Every structure is written in C-alpha cells, then in structure tokens.
Amino acid sequence: MDEETKWRLSSGKCVEDEVYCFGMQCSVEHQAHSYIIDSSDKNWVKYEVFNEKELEEIDSYQPKNTPEMPEPLREYLNQFNKSTTNSIRKEVFKEMEMDQNFDPKQHFDYDWIRDTCYNLLMEYEAKSLQKPHNEEWFKAHIWNFNDTVCNQSDIEVARGEVASTSSALRKNKERACDGIDIYRKKMGSKCDMLFRDAALSNEYVGEYGASETGSKYDGETGTKLLNEGYLKVPKTFKDMLDNLCVLYPDVPFNQLEVVGYVHAGLFSQVLRVDRPTQYMTRVTRLEPSIIRNEVSYFGTSVLPAIYKSYIVREIVQKVQNICYTSNLSANTEDSSWLLNCVKRNRSDSLIPQTSTSKKIS
C-alpha cells in the first residue's frame, strides 16, 4: 500500500495499519482480514483499536447521501398509519384517481405501497405473525416487498439461494488448468436475494446488493445474525464493490456503493457498503426495523420497513445509473482507446483482496 494514500485520522492513527495489526491478533476470521471496517462492531473499542470519537470520524468521512421519498408519496404511505385491521382495509380499498387511468411509470410506487400494506394486512388478519415459521415463509410472506419494489426498474432481483458472481470471481482468482494440482471451480457465496443487472445467464453482470434471511431473531447478538451480518454479508458486499470497480474503471471508487439487508424473522437491517478511501471498505448500518406481530403497531413498525425498502431501491438505481452513464460515455472522444485493447493488462488491482476462510468464504 502506498503510505501517502492510506487513511489517516485526526488523532494521527492510520486506519489500514490499525486494522492490519488487529487482524494479526485475531484467532478466527474477522472483517479486518478483508480491510473492512464497521463502526458498530464492538471489537474496535473493546480491544482499543479505535475509540468512539475515531469511529465517528470514520463514519462521517465522505458520507453517502441518503435518498428521500418524495413528499406526496411519503404522505400517501403515512395514510396507512393505522392501528386496526378494519381501518387499514378501508385505506387499501379507498378509491384513487390513478385507478381510473393507471400509468405504471407515474403510479407504480403508490400501487406498490398499497399492495404491500394489503399483503401484510392479510397476514395480520390470519394472525400468522404470531406463529413460528421457517426462513422460506418469511421471505415469501413478509420481506417479498423488498423484491417487488424493483418491478418497474432496470434492476433484476434474483431469489432462491443465488450464488454471487462477484464472490465466485474472487474465490477462483488463482484457478488454473489442471497440472500438479486439480483446481475445482468454487461457487460464490449464496444469498437469499441479489440485486443485479438484467442479462443473459452467461453474461458478466454488475451486482449491487443482496439479502440474507434467517427464521429466528434472538437479539442483535444472536450467533447467526453476527456471523452473517458482520462477516458473510460484508465480505460478499465487498466482492460486489470490488467487481464494480473492475467493470466500471472510469467511475471514481468513492461514487460506488452496495446495499442490502440482513433479516432475522421480523427483524430487518439495511447495510450500506462503500469505499471512502482506496484501501478501506466501510459498512454503515441503518436503524433496524422490527415488524411487530400486533396490528396496533402497524404504523410504527411496518411503515418504516416499507420506507427503507424504497430507499434501498433508489440507492441501487443511483449506482446503476452512474455505472451505465460511465459506460456509455467512455471512449467516445477519439479512437486512441482502441490501441490499448489488444495487449492484455496483467496488473493486479490495488484494492486489498477479501479474505477466504473455510468457515465463511
């Protein structure tokens, strides 16, 4: 790493050096081994790697803007801030002007909000949120609106234990034709949902985020939530971010980000992963949402989850548009770029590689 490019805090600490030294002390794999920093990881303060003030500085350095829902749409969402099934049902079936002349481009978000509230209303009416369910049930009955929000966009949402192409590329980077050793191709990390470019299956596409879902929420310190939320998902997101940097080299790395969810039962948290400096990958967590199983909390627990789903889609669309615009505008000034398309570039990326472990790769 170039010393001049490393991230130095106002306290004088070098983020990369501190993360490296901490990683060398870890007896098990930690996000530090991939040069990932998540300020909500209690280890940083517990082992005196960074103090709270330094973590605040890390979080606040070149922050990404958070999109906002337009006020008319936000006001419509708030109309479902009800506490009984009858009042919610009345709002769902209230006649709207758009129903007379529906335009998907103009009215989709309103229809998506109404449809989402209706689907969740039926779960409350069936009292299904008060019963135990498996992971697949939560994906199909509760968190499916994180998928449908993208129906009118260029984002393809792939579901069902989908392997990340970005993760597979990293895992197979050293693969070669069989010789002394046999190199079997490794699969990418499997995700319950992937945000990616719409393309044929044999095309190399950009990935912009993902989600992981568990059936049980036993607190934010539950083992599955810690393993997936603090290691598997951040590593997979870093792979996606690394890959976007390769796919779109004309886009400054600090304009890119990857976003997605960690679900556990009725718990949901949005993770945003970006690269504020050349070598470090940063994880930012939004306030968690927990959908309550009593309908009296419909407004205060369901509506924030719907709002965040809209925000996630807007972030993905923004990054996707940045990448597309860069790709369309590149190499249009003159033909000199063709001179460089013959010789293969063998230079390695300056981005630190994501670590690979046998436990969580």
SVG drawing of the C-alpha trace seen along z (x, -y; Angstrom):
<svg xmlns="http://www.w3.org/2000/svg" viewBox="-63 -17 67 50">
<polyline fill="none" stroke="black" stroke-width="0.4" points="0.0,0.0 1.1,-3.5 1.8,-5.3 0.6,-8.6 -2.8,-7.0 -3.6,-5.4 -6.4,-6.8 -5.1,-8.9 -7.4,-10.2 -7.1,-13.5 -5.7,-11.6 -2.8,-10.5 -3.8,-6.9 -3.6,-5.1 -6.8,-3.1 -5.2,-0.5 -2.3,0.1 -4.6,0.4 -6.9,2.8 -4.0,4.9 -2.5,5.1 -5.8,6.1 -6.3,8.7 -3.0,10.3 -4.1,10.8 -7.5,12.4 -7.7,16.2 -10.6,16.5 -11.6,14.8 -12.7,11.2 -13.7,8.5 -10.3,6.8 -8.7,9.6 -10.5,8.1 -9.8,4.4 -13.5,3.9 -14.4,1.6 -17.9,1.5 -18.1,-1.0 -20.9,1.0 -18.5,3.9 -17.8,3.7 -14.4,5.3 -12.9,2.0 -13.5,0.3 -13.2,3.4 -9.7,4.0 -8.8,0.3 -8.2,0.3 -10.3,-2.8 -12.2,-5.0 -15.7,-6.2 -14.5,-9.6 -12.3,-8.0 -15.2,-5.7 -17.4,-8.7 -14.8,-10.3 -14.6,-7.1 -18.4,-7.1 -18.6,-10.8 -15.8,-10.9 -17.2,-11.5 -20.7,-10.1 -23.1,-8.9 -26.3,-10.9 -29.4,-9.1 -32.3,-9.4 -35.6,-10.7 -39.1,-9.6 -40.9,-12.4 -43.3,-14.2 -46.6,-13.3 -45.6,-9.6 -44.5,-9.8 -47.8,-11.4 -49.6,-8.5 -47.6,-6.0 -48.5,-7.7 -52.2,-7.3 -51.7,-3.6 -50.5,-4.7 -53.4,-2.8 -53.8,-0.5 -56.7,1.8 -57.3,4.2 -60.6,2.5 -59.0,-0.9 -56.1,0.4 -58.5,2.3 -60.6,-0.8 -57.5,-2.7 -56.4,0.1 -59.7,0.1 -60.2,-3.7 -60.8,-4.7 -57.9,-6.6 -57.7,-8.7 -54.9,-6.6 -57.2,-3.6 -59.2,-5.2 -56.2,-5.7 -53.2,-3.8 -49.8,-4.7 -47.1,-2.3 -44.3,-4.9 -46.2,-7.5 -48.2,-5.5 -46.2,-2.3 -44.8,-3.4 -48.3,-4.3 -49.6,-0.9 -46.6,0.9 -47.3,-0.7 -51.0,0.2 -50.2,3.7 -47.6,4.2 -49.9,2.9 -52.7,5.2 -50.5,8.3 -49.2,7.6 -52.8,6.8 -53.9,10.3 -51.1,11.8 -52.3,9.8 -55.9,10.9 -54.7,14.5 -52.7,14.0 -49.8,15.6 -47.3,13.2 -48.0,14.7 -46.8,18.2 -43.4,19.7 -42.3,20.1 -39.2,21.2 -36.9,19.0 -38.7,19.5 -42.0,18.4 -40.5,15.1 -39.0,14.5 -42.3,15.2 -44.8,13.7 -43.1,10.7 -40.0,9.5 -41.1,10.0 -41.8,6.3 -38.1,5.7 -38.3,7.6 -41.4,6.1 -40.3,2.5 -37.9,3.1 -40.6,4.3 -40.6,1.1 -36.8,0.6 -33.8,2.0 -32.8,3.9 -33.1,7.7 -33.9,9.3 -32.7,12.9 -34.1,15.1 -33.6,18.5 -30.0,19.2 -28.4,17.4 -24.6,17.6 -22.8,14.2 -20.8,13.9 -18.5,11.3 -17.8,13.7 -17.1,16.6 -14.6,14.4 -12.7,13.7 -12.6,17.3 -11.4,18.6 -8.9,15.8 -6.0,18.3 -7.6,21.1 -5.6,22.5 -5.7,25.5 -5.0,28.8 -1.4,29.6 0.3,30.7 -2.9,29.8 -6.5,30.1 -8.4,26.8 -12.1,27.3 -14.2,24.3 -15.6,22.8 -19.1,21.4 -19.7,17.8 -21.3,17.0 -25.0,17.9 -27.5,15.1 -31.3,15.2 -31.7,12.3 -29.4,10.5 -29.7,7.0 -28.0,7.2 -28.1,6.1 -30.7,7.8 -28.7,10.0 -28.5,13.5 -27.1,16.1 -23.8,16.3 -23.1,12.6 -20.8,10.9 -23.1,8.5 -22.8,6.0 -24.2,6.9 -25.4,4.0 -26.5,5.7 -28.1,8.8 -30.0,10.0 -29.7,12.8 -32.7,14.1 -33.0,16.2 -36.1,17.6 -35.4,16.6 -34.5,13.3 -32.8,13.8 -31.4,10.3 -28.7,8.4 -26.1,10.6 -27.6,13.8 -24.9,16.2 -26.5,16.4 -27.0,12.6 -23.5,11.9 -21.9,14.4 -24.0,13.2 -24.3,9.6 -20.7,9.0 -18.8,11.3 -20.6,13.1 -22.7,10.2 -19.9,7.5 -17.4,9.8 -19.9,10.6 -20.7,6.9 -17.0,6.0 -16.7,8.6 -19.5,6.8 -17.9,3.4 -14.5,4.7 -16.2,6.1 -18.0,2.8 -14.6,1.1 -13.3,3.5 -16.4,3.4 -16.5,-0.4 -12.9,-1.7 -14.0,-5.2 -16.2,-5.6 -14.4,-7.0 -14.4,-4.3 -15.9,-6.7 -19.1,-7.1 -19.9,-3.5 -21.7,-1.6 -23.5,1.7 -26.6,2.0 -28.8,4.8 -30.5,6.4 -30.0,8.8 -33.3,10.3 -34.0,12.5 -37.6,13.4 -39.4,10.0 -36.1,8.1 -34.5,6.2 -31.4,4.0 -30.1,2.2 -26.3,2.3 -24.6,-0.2 -21.1,0.7 -18.8,-1.9 -15.1,-2.7 -14.3,-6.2 -10.6,-5.6 -8.7,-3.4 -7.9,-0.6 -10.7,-0.5 -14.2,0.8 -16.7,-0.8 -20.0,0.7 -22.8,-1.7 -25.9,-0.3 -29.3,-2.0 -31.6,-1.9 -33.1,1.7 -36.8,2.3 -38.7,4.8 -42.2,5.6 -44.4,6.2 -46.8,9.1 -49.7,6.9 -51.6,4.9 -51.8,2.0 -48.2,1.3 -48.7,1.5 -48.0,-2.2 -44.9,-2.5 -43.3,0.8 -44.4,1.7 -44.2,-1.7 -40.5,-2.3 -39.7,1.0 -41.5,0.1 -39.9,-3.4 -36.4,-1.8 -37.2,0.6 -37.9,-2.3 -34.6,-4.0 -32.6,-0.8 -34.1,-0.7 -33.2,-4.3 -29.6,-3.7 -29.3,-0.7 -30.8,-2.7 -28.4,-5.7 -25.3,-3.5 -26.6,-1.6 -27.2,-4.8 -23.7,-6.1 -22.2,-2.9 -24.4,-2.9 -23.6,-6.6 -19.9,-6.0 -20.0,-3.0 -21.9,-4.9 -19.7,-8.0 -16.4,-6.2 -14.1,-6.1 -16.2,-8.4 -13.7,-11.3 -11.4,-9.6 -10.3,-6.2 -7.0,-6.1 -8.5,-3.8 -8.6,-1.0 -4.7,-1.0 -4.8,0.5 -7.4,3.2 -5.0,5.8 -2.4,6.2 -3.6,7.9 -3.4,6.0 -1.8,8.2 -1.5,5.6 -3.1,6.5 -5.8,4.4 -4.7,2.0 -7.7,3.0 -7.0,5.3 -8.4,8.8 -11.3,10.2 -10.1,13.0 -11.2,16.5 -11.7,18.9 -13.0,22.5 -15.8,21.5 -17.2,18.5 -15.8,17.8"/>
</svg>
